[in-house]
Amino acid sequence: MCQNQENNPPENPKPTIENSISGLGVPQIPMAPNSPIYCVAIVGQIEGHMILPPQNKTTKYEHVIPQLLAIEQNPDIQGFVLMMNTVGGDVEAGLAIAEMVTSMTKPSVSLVLGGGHSIGVPMAVSTNYSFITPTATMTVHPIRMTGMIISVPQTYDYFNKMQERVVSFVVEHSHTTREKFMELMMSTGDMANDVGTVLVGEEAVNAGIIDAVGGLSDAMAKLEEIIGGDPA
């Protein structure tokens, strides 16, 4: 005899780590038991207004922004680490995340692992302090767009305005100068078939973009220092 499914509805599945990661990109586990430190991961390509192909590894900005809001509102969280390994992506989505991070009251530290390219640069400098591992790279280049564009002066004005938003943000939240950043952005001798500059580890620090070379232990120690009241 068949069981009546309507009279015996299936129980709602309990939330699992796997479901949280696949659905929201957020593992619902603390970094350590009763840890006051939260980890926000920025990996792959920053997905913005357009859904990227399923084979792309992406960070969806509509997942990150609620995380940041929850961190700001949670009295048990004292600070967070922004872990980054990204090729860049949607400019407005990346700037939205960067602007939100820099406007938060909770102490924050970023750590560039592998890469923090393109729009990942302003995201990396949006925290109170930034680190890059010795072998990680950062690509600084002008705003670009793929696909068909309307070749009129207004289009180029729009590109310039978008680029100015990125340049102004990076200069304001790092130790580099506008002249130095523009020089890196417009360099023609460092990249094949493109303009821009690839910075590796210490080079990003020497350019004034990142604060220091270091790893996870350095980032955690600095965050604890800031939480303790010494942001220098």
NUKETI-764706 format. One record per atom (N, C-alpha, C): atom name; x, y, z. Coordinates in nm, 2 decimals, padded with zeros to 4 digits, always signed. Layout:
BEGIN
PT  atom    east   north      up
PT    CA       X       Y       Z
...
END
This chain:
BEGIN
PT  atom    east   north      up
PT     N  +00.08  -00.12  +00.00
PT    CA  +00.00  +00.00  +00.00
PT     C  +00.09  +00.12  +00.00
PT     N  +00.06  +00.22  -00.09
PT    CA  +00.14  +00.34  -00.10
PT     C  +00.11  +00.43  +00.01
PT     N  +00.22  +00.49  +00.06
PT    CA  +00.20  +00.59  +00.17
PT     C  +00.15  +00.72  +00.11
PT     N  +00.06  +00.78  +00.18
PT    CA  +00.00  +00.91  +00.14
PT     C  +00.10  +01.02  +00.17
PT     N  +00.16  +01.08  +00.06
PT    CA  +00.26  +01.18  +00.08
PT     C  +00.21  +01.31  +00.13
PT     N  +00.08  +01.33  +00.10
PT    CA  +00.02  +01.46  +00.15
PT     C  -00.01  +01.46  +00.30
PT     N  -00.03  +01.34  +00.35
PT    CA  -00.06  +01.33  +00.50
PT     C  +00.07  +01.32  +00.57
PT     N  +00.18  +01.29  +00.50
PT    CA  +00.31  +01.27  +00.57
PT     C  +00.41  +01.35  +00.49
PT     N  +00.41  +01.48  +00.50
PT    CA  +00.50  +01.57  +00.43
PT     C  +00.64  +01.55  +00.48
PT     N  +00.74  +01.55  +00.39
PT    CA  +00.88  +01.53  +00.44
PT     C  +00.92  +01.65  +00.53
PT     N  +01.00  +01.61  +00.62
PT    CA  +01.06  +01.71  +00.72
PT     C  +01.16  +01.80  +00.64
PT     N  +01.16  +01.93  +00.68
PT    CA  +01.26  +02.02  +00.62
PT     C  +01.40  +01.97  +00.66
PT     N  +01.48  +01.96  +00.56
PT    CA  +01.62  +01.92  +00.58
PT     C  +01.69  +02.02  +00.67
PT     N  +01.77  +01.96  +00.76
PT    CA  +01.85  +02.05  +00.85
PT     C  +01.96  +02.12  +00.77
PT     N  +01.99  +02.24  +00.80
PT    CA  +02.10  +02.31  +00.73
PT     C  +02.23  +02.25  +00.75
PT     N  +02.31  +02.23  +00.65
PT    CA  +02.44  +02.17  +00.66
PT     C  +02.54  +02.27  +00.60
PT     N  +02.67  +02.24  +00.63
PT    CA  +02.78  +02.32  +00.58
PT     C  +02.78  +02.32  +00.43
PT     N  +02.75  +02.20  +00.37
PT    CA  +02.75  +02.19  +00.22
PT     C  +02.64  +02.28  +00.16
PT     N  +02.52  +02.27  +00.23
PT    CA  +02.41  +02.35  +00.18
PT     C  +02.44  +02.50  +00.19
PT     N  +02.50  +02.54  +00.29
PT    CA  +02.53  +02.68  +00.32
PT     C  +02.63  +02.73  +00.21
PT     N  +02.73  +02.65  +00.18
PT    CA  +02.84  +02.69  +00.09
PT     C  +02.78  +02.70  -00.05
PT     N  +02.70  +02.60  -00.09
PT    CA  +02.65  +02.60  -00.23
PT     C  +02.54  +02.70  -00.25
PT     N  +02.46  +02.73  -00.15
PT    CA  +02.35  +02.82  -00.16
PT     C  +02.39  +02.96  -00.14
PT     N  +02.47  +02.99  -00.04
PT    CA  +02.51  +03.12  +00.00
PT     C  +02.65  +03.16  -00.01
PT     N  +02.74  +03.06  -00.03
PT    CA  +02.88  +03.08  -00.03
PT     C  +02.93  +03.11  +00.11
PT     N  +02.86  +03.07  +00.21
PT    CA  +02.90  +03.10  +00.35
PT     C  +02.90  +02.98  +00.43
PT     N  +03.02  +02.93  +00.48
PT    CA  +03.02  +02.82  +00.57
PT     C  +02.98  +02.86  +00.71
PT     N  +02.88  +02.80  +00.77
PT    CA  +02.83  +02.84  +00.90
PT     C  +02.90  +02.77  +01.01
PT     N  +03.03  +02.80  +01.01
PT    CA  +03.12  +02.74  +01.11
PT     C  +03.21  +02.85  +01.16
PT     N  +03.24  +02.86  +01.29
PT    CA  +03.34  +02.97  +01.33
PT     C  +03.48  +02.93  +01.30
PT     N  +03.57  +03.03  +01.30
PT    CA  +03.71  +03.01  +01.28
PT     C  +03.77  +02.93  +01.39
PT     N  +03.72  +02.94  +01.51
PT    CA  +03.76  +02.87  +01.63
PT     C  +03.65  +02.87  +01.73
PT     N  +03.64  +02.78  +01.82
PT    CA  +03.53  +02.78  +01.92
PT     C  +03.52  +02.92  +01.99
PT     N  +03.41  +02.98  +01.98
PT    CA  +03.38  +03.11  +02.05
PT     C  +03.47  +03.22  +01.99
PT     N  +03.52  +03.21  +01.87
PT    CA  +03.61  +03.30  +01.81
PT     C  +03.54  +03.43  +01.78
PT     N  +03.59  +03.55  +01.82
PT    CA  +03.53  +03.68  +01.79
PT     C  +03.58  +03.73  +01.65
PT     N  +03.65  +03.65  +01.57
PT    CA  +03.70  +03.68  +01.44
PT     C  +03.62  +03.61  +01.34
PT     N  +03.59  +03.69  +01.23
PT    CA  +03.51  +03.63  +01.12
PT     C  +03.59  +03.63  +01.00
PT     N  +03.57  +03.53  +00.91
PT    CA  +03.65  +03.53  +00.78
PT     C  +03.55  +03.55  +00.67
PT     N  +03.59  +03.65  +00.58
PT    CA  +03.51  +03.67  +00.45
PT     C  +03.60  +03.64  +00.34
PT     N  +03.56  +03.54  +00.26
PT    CA  +03.64  +03.50  +00.14
PT     C  +03.60  +03.56  +00.01
PT     N  +03.70  +03.62  -00.06
PT    CA  +03.67  +03.68  -00.19
PT     C  +03.76  +03.59  -00.29
PT     N  +03.69  +03.50  -00.36
PT    CA  +03.77  +03.41  -00.45
PT     C  +03.71  +03.41  -00.59
PT     N  +03.80  +03.37  -00.69
PT    CA  +03.75  +03.36  -00.82
PT     C  +03.72  +03.50  -00.89
PT     N  +03.61  +03.51  -00.96
PT    CA  +03.57  +03.63  -01.03
PT     C  +03.46  +03.70  -00.96
PT     N  +03.46  +03.83  -00.94
PT    CA  +03.36  +03.90  -00.87
PT     C  +03.24  +03.91  -00.97
PT     N  +03.13  +03.85  -00.93
PT    CA  +03.01  +03.85  -01.01
PT     C  +02.92  +03.96  -00.97
PT     N  +02.88  +04.04  -01.07
PT    CA  +02.79  +04.16  -01.04
PT     C  +02.66  +04.15  -01.10
PT     N  +02.62  +04.24  -01.19
PT    CA  +02.49  +04.24  -01.24
PT     C  +02.46  +04.13  -01.34
PT     N  +02.56  +04.07  -01.40
PT    CA  +02.55  +03.96  -01.50
PT     C  +02.59  +03.83  -01.44
PT     N  +02.51  +03.73  -01.46
PT    CA  +02.54  +03.59  -01.41
PT     C  +02.65  +03.53  -01.50
PT     N  +02.76  +03.49  -01.44
PT    CA  +02.87  +03.43  -01.51
PT     C  +02.84  +03.28  -01.55
PT     N  +02.91  +03.23  -01.65
PT    CA  +02.89  +03.09  -01.68
PT     C  +02.92  +03.00  -01.56
PT     N  +02.85  +02.88  -01.55
PT    CA  +02.86  +02.79  -01.44
PT     C  +03.00  +02.74  -01.41
PT     N  +03.08  +02.73  -01.51
PT    CA  +03.22  +02.68  -01.49
PT     C  +03.31  +02.78  -01.43
PT     N  +03.27  +02.91  -01.41
PT    CA  +03.35  +03.01  -01.35
PT     C  +03.34  +03.00  -01.20
PT     N  +03.45  +03.01  -01.13
PT    CA  +03.45  +03.02  -00.99
PT     C  +03.42  +03.17  -00.95
PT     N  +03.32  +03.19  -00.88
PT    CA  +03.28  +03.33  -00.86
PT     C  +03.25  +03.36  -00.71
PT     N  +03.26  +03.49  -00.68
PT    CA  +03.21  +03.55  -00.55
PT     C  +03.10  +03.64  -00.59
PT     N  +02.98  +03.61  -00.54
PT    CA  +02.86  +03.69  -00.57
PT     C  +02.85  +03.80  -00.47
PT     N  +02.84  +03.93  -00.52
PT    CA  +02.83  +04.04  -00.43
PT     C  +02.71  +04.04  -00.34
PT     N  +02.60  +03.98  -00.39
PT    CA  +02.48  +03.97  -00.31
PT     C  +02.49  +03.87  -00.19
PT     N  +02.60  +03.79  -00.20
PT    CA  +02.63  +03.70  -00.08
PT     C  +02.72  +03.77  +00.02
PT     N  +02.81  +03.85  -00.03
PT    CA  +02.91  +03.92  +00.06
PT     C  +02.85  +04.03  +00.13
PT     N  +02.77  +04.11  +00.07
PT    CA  +02.71  +04.23  +00.14
PT     C  +02.63  +04.19  +00.26
PT     N  +02.54  +04.09  +00.25
PT    CA  +02.47  +04.05  +00.38
PT     C  +02.56  +04.00  +00.49
PT     N  +02.67  +03.93  +00.45
PT    CA  +02.77  +03.89  +00.55
PT     C  +02.83  +04.01  +00.62
PT     N  +02.87  +04.11  +00.55
PT    CA  +02.93  +04.23  +00.61
PT     C  +02.83  +04.30  +00.70
PT     N  +02.70  +04.31  +00.66
PT    CA  +02.60  +04.37  +00.74
PT     C  +02.58  +04.29  +00.87
PT     N  +02.58  +04.15  +00.86
PT    CA  +02.57  +04.07  +00.98
PT     C  +02.69  +04.09  +01.07
PT     N  +02.81  +04.10  +01.02
PT    CA  +02.93  +04.13  +01.10
PT     C  +02.92  +04.26  +01.17
PT     N  +02.87  +04.36  +01.11
PT    CA  +02.86  +04.49  +01.17
PT     C  +02.76  +04.49  +01.28
PT     N  +02.65  +04.41  +01.27
PT    CA  +02.54  +04.41  +01.37
PT     C  +02.57  +04.31  +01.48
PT     N  +02.66  +04.22  +01.46
PT    CA  +02.68  +04.11  +01.56
PT     C  +02.77  +04.16  +01.67
PT     N  +02.73  +04.18  +01.79
PT    CA  +02.81  +04.23  +01.90
PT     C  +02.92  +04.13  +01.94
PT     N  +02.90  +04.00  +01.90
PT    CA  +03.00  +03.90  +01.94
PT     C  +03.12  +03.89  +01.85
PT     N  +03.11  +03.96  +01.73
PT    CA  +03.22  +03.96  +01.64
PT     C  +03.30  +04.09  +01.66
PT     N  +03.43  +04.08  +01.68
PT    CA  +03.51  +04.20  +01.71
PT     C  +03.59  +04.25  +01.59
PT     N  +03.60  +04.16  +01.49
PT    CA  +03.68  +04.20  +01.37
PT     C  +03.67  +04.09  +01.27
PT     N  +03.72  +04.12  +01.15
PT    CA  +03.71  +04.02  +01.04
PT     C  +03.83  +04.03  +00.95
PT     N  +03.86  +03.91  +00.89
PT    CA  +03.97  +03.90  +00.79
PT     C  +03.91  +03.89  +00.65
PT     N  +03.96  +03.97  +00.56
PT    CA  +03.91  +03.96  +00.42
PT     C  +04.02  +03.88  +00.34
PT     N  +03.99  +03.75  +00.32
PT    CA  +04.08  +03.66  +00.25
PT     C  +04.06  +03.67  +00.10
PT     N  +04.16  +03.70  +00.02
PT    CA  +04.14  +03.73  -00.12
PT     C  +04.23  +03.65  -00.21
PT     N  +04.17  +03.59  -00.31
PT    CA  +04.24  +03.53  -00.42
PT     C  +04.14  +03.54  -00.54
PT     N  +04.15  +03.66  -00.61
PT    CA  +04.05  +03.69  -00.71
PT     C  +04.12  +03.75  -00.83
PT     N  +04.06  +03.72  -00.95
PT    CA  +04.11  +03.78  -01.08
PT     C  +04.04  +03.91  -01.11
PT     N  +03.95  +03.96  -01.02
PT    CA  +03.88  +04.08  -01.05
PT     C  +03.74  +04.05  -01.10
PT     N  +03.68  +04.14  -01.17
PT    CA  +03.54  +04.12  -01.22
PT     C  +03.47  +04.25  -01.23
PT     N  +03.34  +04.24  -01.19
PT    CA  +03.25  +04.35  -01.21
PT     C  +03.30  +04.47  -01.13
PT     N  +03.32  +04.59  -01.19
PT    CA  +03.37  +04.70  -01.13
PT     C  +03.28  +04.76  -01.02
PT     N  +03.15  +04.77  -01.05
PT    CA  +03.06  +04.83  -00.95
PT     C  +03.04  +04.74  -00.84
PT     N  +03.03  +04.61  -00.86
PT    CA  +03.01  +04.51  -00.75
PT     C  +03.14  +04.51  -00.66
PT     N  +03.26  +04.52  -00.72
PT    CA  +03.38  +04.52  -00.64
PT     C  +03.39  +04.65  -00.56
PT     N  +03.35  +04.76  -00.62
PT    CA  +03.35  +04.89  -00.55
PT     C  +03.25  +04.89  -00.44
PT     N  +03.13  +04.83  -00.46
PT    CA  +03.03  +04.83  -00.36
PT     C  +03.08  +04.75  -00.23
PT     N  +03.15  +04.64  -00.26
PT    CA  +03.20  +04.57  -00.14
PT     C  +03.31  +04.65  -00.07
PT     N  +03.40  +04.71  -00.15
PT    CA  +03.51  +04.79  -00.09
PT     C  +03.45  +04.91  -00.01
PT     N  +03.35  +04.98  -00.07
PT    CA  +03.29  +05.09  +00.00
PT     C  +03.23  +05.05  +00.13
PT     N  +03.16  +04.93  +00.13
PT    CA  +03.10  +04.88  +00.25
PT     C  +03.20  +04.85  +00.36
PT     N  +03.31  +04.78  +00.32
PT    CA  +03.41  +04.74  +00.41
PT     C  +03.47  +04.86  +00.48
PT     N  +03.50  +04.96  +00.40
PT    CA  +03.57  +05.08  +00.46
PT     C  +03.48  +05.17  +00.55
PT     N  +03.35  +05.15  +00.53
PT    CA  +03.26  +05.23  +00.61
PT     C  +03.22  +05.15  +00.74
PT     N  +03.27  +05.03  +00.76
PT    CA  +03.23  +04.96  +00.88
PT     C  +03.31  +05.00  +01.00
PT     N  +03.25  +04.98  +01.12
PT    CA  +03.32  +05.02  +01.25
PT     C  +03.40  +04.90  +01.30
PT     N  +03.37  +04.78  +01.25
PT    CA  +03.45  +04.66  +01.30
PT     C  +03.59  +04.66  +01.24
PT     N  +03.69  +04.64  +01.32
PT    CA  +03.83  +04.63  +01.26
PT     C  +03.84  +04.52  +01.16
PT     N  +03.92  +04.55  +01.06
PT    CA  +03.94  +04.45  +00.95
PT     C  +04.08  +04.45  +00.90
PT     N  +04.12  +04.34  +00.84
PT    CA  +04.25  +04.32  +00.78
PT     C  +04.23  +04.24  +00.66
PT     N  +04.30  +04.27  +00.55
PT    CA  +04.29  +04.19  +00.43
PT     C  +04.42  +04.11  +00.41
PT     N  +04.41  +04.00  +00.34
PT    CA  +04.52  +03.92  +00.31
PT     C  +04.51  +03.87  +00.17
PT     N  +04.60  +03.91  +00.08
PT    CA  +04.60  +03.87  -00.06
PT     C  +04.68  +03.74  -00.08
PT     N  +04.61  +03.64  -00.11
PT    CA  +04.67  +03.51  -00.14
PT     C  +04.66  +03.47  -00.28
PT     N  +04.76  +03.44  -00.35
PT    CA  +04.75  +03.40  -00.49
PT     C  +04.74  +03.52  -00.58
PT     N  +04.63  +03.59  -00.57
PT    CA  +04.61  +03.71  -00.65
PT     C  +04.50  +03.81  -00.60
PT     N  +04.52  +03.93  -00.63
PT    CA  +04.42  +04.03  -00.59
PT     C  +04.42  +04.13  -00.71
PT     N  +04.37  +04.09  -00.82
PT    CA  +04.39  +04.16  -00.95
PT     C  +04.27  +04.26  -00.98
PT     N  +04.30  +04.35  -01.06
PT    CA  +04.20  +04.44  -01.12
PT     C  +04.11  +04.51  -01.01
PT     N  +03.98  +04.48  -01.00
PT    CA  +03.90  +04.54  -00.90
PT     C  +03.93  +04.49  -00.76
PT     N  +04.01  +04.38  -00.76
PT    CA  +04.05  +04.33  -00.63
PT     C  +04.15  +04.43  -00.56
PT     N  +04.21  +04.52  -00.63
PT    CA  +04.30  +04.61  -00.57
PT     C  +04.23  +04.71  -00.47
PT     N  +04.12  +04.78  -00.51
PT    CA  +04.05  +04.86  -00.41
PT     C  +03.99  +04.78  -00.30
PT     N  +03.95  +04.65  -00.33
PT    CA  +03.89  +04.57  -00.22
PT     C  +04.00  +04.54  -00.12
PT     N  +04.12  +04.51  -00.16
PT    CA  +04.23  +04.48  -00.07
PT     C  +04.27  +04.60  +00.02
PT     N  +04.26  +04.72  -00.03
PT    CA  +04.30  +04.84  +00.04
PT     C  +04.18  +04.89  +00.13
PT     N  +04.07  +04.83  +00.12
PT    CA  +03.95  +04.89  +00.19
PT     C  +03.95  +04.86  +00.34
PT     N  +04.03  +04.76  +00.38
PT    CA  +04.04  +04.73  +00.53
PT     C  +04.13  +04.82  +00.60
PT     N  +04.14  +04.81  +00.74
PT    CA  +04.22  +04.89  +00.82
PT     C  +04.37  +04.87  +00.79
PT     N  +04.40  +04.75  +00.75
PT    CA  +04.54  +04.71  +00.73
PT     C  +04.54  +04.60  +00.62
PT     N  +04.64  +04.60  +00.54
PT    CA  +04.65  +04.50  +00.43
PT     C  +04.78  +04.42  +00.42
PT     N  +04.77  +04.29  +00.39
PT    CA  +04.89  +04.21  +00.38
PT     C  +04.88  +04.14  +00.24
PT     N  +05.00  +04.10  +00.19
PT    CA  +05.01  +04.02  +00.07
PT     C  +05.12  +03.92  +00.09
PT     N  +05.10  +03.80  +00.05
PT    CA  +05.20  +03.69  +00.07
PT     C  +05.31  +03.72  -00.03
PT     N  +05.43  +03.66  +00.00
PT    CA  +05.54  +03.69  -00.09
PT     C  +05.53  +03.66  -00.24
PT     N  +05.45  +03.55  -00.27
PT    CA  +05.43  +03.51  -00.40
PT     C  +05.30  +03.55  -00.47
PT     N  +05.22  +03.62  -00.39
PT    CA  +05.09  +03.67  -00.45
PT     C  +05.11  +03.78  -00.55
PT     N  +05.02  +03.80  -00.64
PT    CA  +05.04  +03.91  -00.74
PT     C  +04.91  +04.00  -00.75
PT     N  +04.93  +04.12  -00.79
PT    CA  +04.82  +04.21  -00.81
PT     C  +04.84  +04.28  -00.95
PT     N  +04.74  +04.28  -01.03
PT    CA  +04.75  +04.35  -01.16
PT     C  +04.67  +04.48  -01.15
PT     N  +04.74  +04.59  -01.19
PT    CA  +04.69  +04.72  -01.20
PT     C  +04.67  +04.76  -01.34
PT     N  +04.55  +04.78  -01.39
PT    CA  +04.53  +04.82  -01.53
PT     C  +04.41  +04.91  -01.54
PT     N  +04.39  +04.97  -01.66
PT    CA  +04.28  +05.06  -01.67
PT     C  +04.14  +04.98  -01.68
PT     N  +04.03  +05.06  -01.67
PT    CA  +03.90  +05.00  -01.68
PT     C  +03.89  +04.94  -01.83
PT     N  +03.84  +04.82  -01.84
PT    CA  +03.82  +04.76  -01.97
PT     C  +03.68  +04.70  -01.98
PT     N  +03.63  +04.69  -02.10
PT    CA  +03.50  +04.62  -02.12
PT     C  +03.51  +04.53  -02.24
PT     N  +03.45  +04.41  -02.23
PT    CA  +03.44  +04.32  -02.34
PT     C  +03.31  +04.33  -02.41
PT     N  +03.31  +04.30  -02.54
PT    CA  +03.18  +04.31  -02.62
PT     C  +03.17  +04.43  -02.70
PT     N  +03.06  +04.45  -02.75
PT    CA  +03.03  +04.57  -02.84
PT     C  +03.01  +04.70  -02.76
PT     N  +03.07  +04.81  -02.80
PT    CA  +03.05  +04.93  -02.73
PT     C  +03.01  +05.04  -02.84
PT     N  +02.95  +05.14  -02.79
PT    CA  +02.91  +05.25  -02.88
PT     C  +03.03  +05.35  -02.89
PT     N  +03.09  +05.37  -03.00
PT    CA  +03.22  +05.45  -03.01
PT     C  +03.18  +05.60  -03.03
PT     N  +03.14  +05.66  -02.92
PT    CA  +03.11  +05.80  -02.92
PT     C  +03.18  +05.86  -02.80
PT     N  +03.20  +05.99  -02.80
PT    CA  +03.28  +06.06  -02.69
PT     C  +03.22  +06.03  -02.56
PT     N  +03.09  +06.02  -02.55
PT    CA  +03.02  +05.99  -02.42
PT     C  +03.06  +05.86  -02.36
PT     N  +03.09  +05.76  -02.45
PT    CA  +03.13  +05.63  -02.40
PT     C  +03.27  +05.64  -02.33
PT     N  +03.36  +05.71  -02.39
PT    CA  +03.49  +05.73  -02.33
PT     C  +03.49  +05.82  -02.20
PT     N  +03.40  +05.91  -02.20
PT    CA  +03.38  +05.99  -02.08
PT     C  +03.33  +05.90  -01.96
PT     N  +03.24  +05.81  -02.00
PT    CA  +03.19  +05.71  -01.90
PT     C  +03.30  +05.63  -01.84
PT     N  +03.39  +05.57  -01.93
PT    CA  +03.50  +05.49  -01.89
PT     C  +03.59  +05.57  -01.80
PT     N  +03.62  +05.70  -01.84
PT    CA  +03.71  +05.78  -01.75
PT     C  +03.65  +05.80  -01.61
PT     N  +03.52  +05.82  -01.61
PT    CA  +03.45  +05.84  -01.48
PT     C  +03.46  +05.71  -01.39
PT     N  +03.44  +05.60  -01.46
PT    CA  +03.45  +05.47  -01.38
PT     C  +03.60  +05.45  -01.33
PT     N  +03.69  +05.48  -01.42
PT    CA  +03.83  +05.47  -01.38
PT     C  +03.87  +05.56  -01.27
PT     N  +03.82  +05.68  -01.27
PT    CA  +03.84  +05.78  -01.17
PT     C  +03.79  +05.73  -01.03
PT     N  +03.68  +05.66  -01.03
PT    CA  +03.63  +05.61  -00.91
PT     C  +03.73  +05.51  -00.84
PT     N  +03.78  +05.42  -00.93
PT    CA  +03.88  +05.33  -00.88
PT     C  +04.01  +05.39  -00.83
PT     N  +04.06  +05.48  -00.91
PT    CA  +04.19  +05.55  -00.88
PT     C  +04.17  +05.63  -00.75
PT     N  +04.06  +05.70  -00.73
PT    CA  +04.04  +05.79  -00.61
PT     C  +04.03  +05.70  -00.49
PT     N  +03.96  +05.59  -00.50
PT    CA  +03.94  +05.50  -00.39
PT     C  +04.07  +05.44  -00.34
PT     N  +04.15  +05.39  -00.44
PT    CA  +04.28  +05.33  -00.40
PT     C  +04.38  +05.43  -00.34
PT     N  +04.38  +05.55  -00.40
PT    CA  +04.47  +05.66  -00.35
PT     C  +04.43  +05.70  -00.21
PT     N  +04.30  +05.71  -00.18
PT    CA  +04.25  +05.75  -00.05
PT     C  +04.27  +05.65  +00.06
PT     N  +04.27  +05.52  +00.02
PT    CA  +04.28  +05.42  +00.12
PT     C  +04.41  +05.34  +00.12
PT     N  +04.51  +05.39  +00.06
PT    CA  +04.64  +05.33  +00.06
PT     C  +04.75  +05.44  +00.07
PT     N  +04.88  +05.40  +00.06
PT    CA  +04.99  +05.49  +00.07
PT     C  +05.05  +05.53  -00.06
PT     N  +04.98  +05.49  -00.17
PT    CA  +05.03  +05.52  -00.30
PT     C  +04.99  +05.66  -00.34
PT     N  +05.05  +05.72  -00.44
PT    CA  +05.01  +05.85  -00.49
PT     C  +04.93  +05.83  -00.62
PT     N  +04.85  +05.93  -00.66
PT    CA  +04.78  +05.93  -00.79
PT     C  +04.88  +05.91  -00.90
PT     N  +04.99  +05.98  -00.90
PT    CA  +05.09  +05.98  -01.01
PT     C  +05.15  +05.84  -01.02
PT     N  +05.18  +05.78  -00.91
PT    CA  +05.24  +05.64  -00.91
PT     C  +05.14  +05.54  -00.95
PT     N  +05.01  +05.55  -00.91
PT    CA  +04.91  +05.45  -00.94
PT     C  +04.88  +05.46  -01.09
PT     N  +04.87  +05.58  -01.14
PT    CA  +04.84  +05.60  -01.29
PT     C  +04.96  +05.55  -01.37
PT     N  +05.08  +05.57  -01.32
PT    CA  +05.20  +05.52  -01.39
PT     C  +05.19  +05.37  -01.40
PT     N  +05.16  +05.30  -01.29
PT    CA  +05.14  +05.15  -01.30
PT     C  +05.03  +05.11  -01.39
PT     N  +04.92  +05.19  -01.38
PT    CA  +04.80  +05.15  -01.46
PT     C  +04.83  +05.16  -01.61
PT     N  +04.90  +05.26  -01.65
PT    CA  +04.92  +05.29  -01.79
PT     C  +05.05  +05.24  -01.85
PT     N  +05.13  +05.16  -01.78
PT    CA  +05.25  +05.11  -01.82
PT     C  +05.23  +05.01  -01.94
PT     N  +05.32  +05.02  -02.04
PT    CA  +05.31  +04.94  -02.16
PT     C  +05.42  +04.84  -02.18
PT     N  +05.51  +04.83  -02.08
PT    CA  +05.62  +04.74  -02.10
PT     C  +05.62  +04.62  -02.01
PT     N  +05.51  +04.60  -01.93
PT    CA  +05.51  +04.50  -01.83
PT     C  +05.42  +04.38  -01.87
PT     N  +05.32  +04.41  -01.95
PT    CA  +05.22  +04.30  -01.99
PT     C  +05.22  +04.29  -02.14
PT     N  +05.20  +04.16  -02.18
PT    CA  +05.19  +04.13  -02.32
PT     C  +05.05  +04.16  -02.37
PT     N  +05.04  +04.23  -02.49
PT    CA  +04.91  +04.26  -02.55
PT     C  +04.81  +04.34  -02.46
PT     N  +04.87  +04.42  -02.36
PT    CA  +04.78  +04.49  -02.27
PT     C  +04.86  +04.60  -02.21
PT     N  +04.79  +04.69  -02.14
PT    CA  +04.86  +04.79  -02.06
PT     C  +04.83  +04.76  -01.91
PT     N  +04.93  +04.80  -01.83
PT    CA  +04.91  +04.78  -01.69
PT     C  +05.04  +04.72  -01.63
PT     N  +05.04  +04.69  -01.50
PT    CA  +05.15  +04.64  -01.43
PT     C  +05.12  +04.52  -01.34
PT     N  +05.20  +04.42  -01.33
PT    CA  +05.18  +04.31  -01.24
PT     C  +05.28  +04.33  -01.13
PT     N  +05.23  +04.33  -01.01
PT    CA  +05.31  +04.35  -00.89
PT     C  +05.31  +04.22  -00.81
PT     N  +05.43  +04.18  -00.77
PT    CA  +05.45  +04.05  -00.69
PT     C  +05.49  +04.09  -00.55
PT     N  +05.41  +04.04  -00.45
PT    CA  +05.45  +04.05  -00.31
PT     C  +05.50  +04.19  -00.27
PT     N  +05.64  +04.19  -00.25
PT    CA  +05.70  +04.31  -00.20
PT     C  +05.68  +04.43  -00.29
PT     N  +05.67  +04.41  -00.42
PT    CA  +05.65  +04.52  -00.51
PT     C  +05.52  +04.59  -00.48
PT     N  +05.42  +04.53  -00.44
PT    CA  +05.29  +04.59  -00.41
PT     C  +05.31  +04.68  -00.29
PT     N  +05.39  +04.64  -00.19
PT    CA  +05.42  +04.72  -00.07
PT     C  +05.51  +04.84  -00.11
PT     N  +05.61  +04.81  -00.19
PT    CA  +05.70  +04.92  -00.23
PT     C  +05.62  +05.03  -00.31
PT     N  +05.52  +04.99  -00.38
PT    CA  +05.44  +05.09  -00.46
PT     C  +05.34  +05.16  -00.37
PT     N  +05.33  +05.12  -00.24
PT    CA  +05.24  +05.19  -00.15
PT     C  +05.10  +05.15  -00.15
PT     N  +05.07  +05.04  -00.22
PT    CA  +04.93  +04.99  -00.23
PT     C  +04.90  +04.90  -00.11
PT     N  +04.98  +04.81  -00.08
PT    CA  +04.96  +04.72  +00.03
PT     C  +05.05  +04.76  +00.15
PT     N  +05.01  +04.73  +00.27
PT    CA  +05.08  +04.78  +00.39
PT     C  +05.20  +04.69  +00.42
PT     N  +05.19  +04.56  +00.40
PT    CA  +05.30  +04.47  +00.44
PT     C  +05.29  +04.34  +00.38
PT     N  +05.41  +04.27  +00.37
PT    CA  +05.42  +04.13  +00.32
PT     C  +05.40  +04.05  +00.45
PT     N  +05.31  +03.95  +00.43
PT    CA  +05.29  +03.86  +00.55
PT     C  +05.19  +03.75  +00.51
PT     N  +05.17  +03.66  +00.61
PT    CA  +05.08  +03.55  +00.59
PT     C  +04.96  +03.55  +00.69
PT     N  +04.90  +03.44  +00.71
PT    CA  +04.78  +03.44  +00.80
PT     C  +04.81  +03.47  +00.94
PT     N  +04.92  +03.42  +00.99
PT    CA  +04.96  +03.46  +01.13
PT     C  +04.98  +03.61  +01.15
PT     N  +05.04  +03.67  +01.05
PT    CA  +05.07  +03.81  +01.06
PT     C  +04.93  +03.89  +01.05
PT     N  +04.84  +03.85  +00.97
PT    CA  +04.71  +03.91  +00.95
PT     C  +04.63  +03.90  +01.08
PT     N  +04.63  +03.78  +01.14
PT    CA  +04.56  +03.76  +01.27
PT     C  +04.62  +03.84  +01.38
PT     N  +04.75  +03.84  +01.39
PT    CA  +04.82  +03.92  +01.49
PT     C  +04.79  +04.07  +01.48
PT     N  +04.79  +04.12  +01.36
PT    CA  +04.76  +04.26  +01.33
PT     C  +04.61  +04.29  +01.37
PT     N  +04.52  +04.20  +01.33
PT    CA  +04.38  +04.23  +01.36
PT     C  +04.36  +04.23  +01.51
PT     N  +04.42  +04.14  +01.59
PT    CA  +04.41  +04.14  +01.73
PT     C  +04.47  +04.27  +01.79
PT     N  +04.58  +04.32  +01.73
PT    CA  +04.64  +04.44  +01.77
PT     C  +04.54  +04.56  +01.75
PT     N  +04.47  +04.56  +01.64
PT    CA  +04.38  +04.67  +01.61
PT     C  +04.26  +04.66  +01.71
PT     N  +04.21  +04.54  +01.73
PT    CA  +04.10  +04.52  +01.82
PT     C  +04.14  +04.57  +01.96
PT     N  +04.26  +04.55  +01.99
PT    CA  +04.31  +04.59  +02.13
PT     C  +04.33  +04.74  +02.14
PT     N  +04.31  +04.81  +02.03
PT    CA  +04.31  +04.96  +02.04
PT     C  +04.43  +05.03  +01.98
PT     N  +04.52  +04.95  +01.90
PT    CA  +04.63  +05.01  +01.84
PT     C  +04.63  +04.99  +01.69
PT     N  +04.56  +05.08  +01.62
PT    CA  +04.54  +05.07  +01.48
PT     C  +04.67  +05.10  +01.39
PT     N  +04.77  +05.15  +01.45
PT    CA  +04.89  +05.19  +01.38
PT     C  +04.97  +05.07  +01.33
END
